[in-house]
């Protein structure tokens, strides 16, 4: 396996963590993995290319898990997943608050498991 080429470490998400579109209050999918700069969304529908969203989700941790993260996100790429009706969507976070960026940094630095 090759060396990790991403700028920021990613951490896989264990279990089901739903992601909500804050405009429609609909579940758009679940987290696949997360970094300080973005996430892999396992979406329950195809999202428009190059679209902007405002998402809300809770990280499975003890660092303020009762307070969800609310982040702007930009669709960078998407691909059809193996499961019917699901899509892999790569998103870049936009305008994260200092607190949310810190929570993401601490969370992604923790060992998986």
C-alpha positions in Angstrom: 0.0 0.0 0.0 1.3 3.5 -0.9 2.1 6.4 1.4 -0.8 8.6 2.5 -0.9 11.6 0.1 -3.5 13.7 1.9 -2.6 17.0 3.6 -4.5 16.2 6.7 -5.0 12.8 8.5 -8.4 11.2 8.1 -10.2 9.0 10.6 -12.8 6.5 9.7 -16.2 6.7 11.5 -17.3 3.7 13.3 -21.1 3.0 13.4 -23.7 5.1 11.8 -23.4 8.9 12.1 -26.2 10.7 10.2 -25.5 13.9 8.3 -28.3 16.5 8.1 -28.7 19.2 5.5 -29.5 22.2 7.8 -31.5 24.0 5.1 -34.0 21.1 4.5 -33.4 19.3 7.9 -33.2 16.0 5.9 -30.7 13.3 6.4 -28.5 13.3 3.3 -26.4 10.3 4.3 -23.8 9.2 6.9 -20.2 9.9 7.6 -17.6 7.6 6.0 -14.4 9.4 7.2 -13.5 12.9 8.4 -10.4 15.1 8.4 -10.0 18.7 9.6 -10.5 19.8 6.0 -13.3 17.6 4.8 -15.2 14.4 4.8 -16.4 11.4 2.8 -20.2 11.3 2.8 -22.0 8.1 2.0 -25.0 9.9 0.5 -28.5 8.5 0.1 -28.9 10.4 -3.2 -26.6 12.0 -5.8 -25.6 15.5 -4.9 -25.1 18.2 -7.6 -21.5 18.7 -8.8 -19.7 21.7 -7.3 -22.6 22.4 -4.9 -22.4 24.1 -1.5 -24.2 22.7 1.6 -24.5 23.4 5.3 -24.3 20.1 7.2 -24.8 19.1 10.8 -23.5 15.9 12.5 -22.3 14.6 15.8 -18.8 13.0 16.1 -18.9 9.8 18.2 -16.7 11.1 21.1 -16.8 12.7 24.5 -15.6 16.1 23.3 -18.9 18.0 23.3 -20.8 15.2 21.6 -24.0 16.8 22.8 -23.2 19.8 20.6 -23.2 18.9 16.9 -20.7 20.3 14.4 -22.3 22.6 11.8 -20.1 23.1 8.8 -20.3 24.5 5.3 -19.2 21.9 2.7 -18.3 22.0 -1.0 -18.8 18.9 -3.2 -15.4 18.1 -4.8 -16.3 14.7 -6.4 -18.8 11.9 -6.3 -19.1 8.3 -7.4 -21.8 5.6 -7.4 -21.3 3.3 -4.4 -21.7 -0.5 -4.6 -25.0 -0.4 -2.6 -28.1 0.6 -4.7 -29.1 4.2 -4.2 -25.9 5.2 -2.4 -23.1 7.6 -3.6 -19.6 8.3 -2.3 -19.2 12.1 -2.1 -15.9 13.9 -1.2 -16.5 17.3 0.4 -14.2 20.1 1.6 -15.2 22.0 4.7 -15.7 25.8 4.4 -15.6 28.4 7.1 -15.2 26.1 10.2 -15.2 28.0 13.5 -12.0 27.8 15.5 -13.8 25.5 18.0 -15.1 23.2 15.4 -11.7 23.0 13.7 -10.1 22.2 17.0 -12.6 19.4 17.7 -12.0 18.0 14.3 -8.2 18.1 14.8 -8.4 16.4 18.2 -10.9 13.8 16.9 -8.9 12.9 13.8 -5.6 12.6 15.8 -7.1 9.9 18.1 -6.5 6.2 17.2 -9.3 4.4 15.5 -11.2 1.7 17.3 
